[in-house]
Amino acid sequence: MKAKLGFWYCDCFAKGDVDGNRNANPLDVTFLVNCVYKTQCALAANINCPFPIGDMDCSGGLTPIDVTILVNYVYKQLDSMCYGCGK
């Protein structure tokens, strides 16, 4: 989604899309688990977003809470993500 916020422009991938293929799926969960718990980060780079691509709660970092939110979104269609760039 694209949103213009004052002078700042934001062009984010789909929220939860940590591998950069433009949708959130079980592979994204695997990547985020590896990043949070095993420090093997292979997250897609997205320089136009205010938060790291796997930061599901917009806390500014990657935590186990981000994994929980992404699991709920991918497997249960529960959307409790923050949207730093809008939906």
Rosetta blueprint (number, residue, H / E / L):
1 M L
2 K E
3 A E
4 K E
5 L E
6 G L
7 F L
8 W E
9 Y E
10 C E
11 D E
12 C L
13 F L
14 A L
15 K L
16 G L
17 D L
18 V L
19 D L
20 G L
21 N L
22 R L
23 N L
24 A L
25 N L
26 P H
27 L H
28 D H
29 V H
30 T H
31 F H
32 L H
33 V H
34 N H
35 C H
36 V H
37 Y H
38 K H
39 T L
40 Q L
41 C L
42 A L
43 L L
44 A L
45 A L
46 N L
47 I L
48 N L
49 C L
50 P L
51 F L
52 P L
53 I L
54 G L
55 D L
56 M L
57 D L
58 C L
59 S L
60 G L
61 G L
62 L L
63 T L
64 P H
65 I H
66 D H
67 V H
68 T H
69 I H
70 L H
71 V H
72 N H
73 Y H
74 V H
75 Y H
76 K H
77 Q L
78 L L
79 D L
80 S L
81 M L
82 C L
83 Y L
84 G L
85 C L
86 G L
87 K L
